[in-house]
Amino acid sequence: MPYTREELTEARRQIALTLHKLREVVKTLEEKENPARYRSQITLAKRRIEAFTIANAQIERELSALDE
């Protein structure tokens, strides 16, 4: 099912906001006094960052394909 340019653009915007928040979470947790205590949360956030980065790249490809 193809998505509209508007749907893809909004998805990209939402992913960018989520990525920003996740990066801030990682930064905050890594700066805590004992970051090893938060290792699982840091790992989870980093994996989500990677997944959203991949999703964002796919959206960019879809938007580029609409321009062709």
Sequence and secondary structure as in RCSB ss.txt:
>XXXX:A:sequence
MPYTREELTEARRQIALTLHKLREVVKTLEEKENPARYRSQITLAKRRIEAFTIANAQIERELSALDE
>XXXX:A:secstr
    HHHHHHHHHHHHHHHHHHHHHHHHHHTSS GGGGHHHHHHHHHHHHHHHHHHHHHHHHHHHHH 
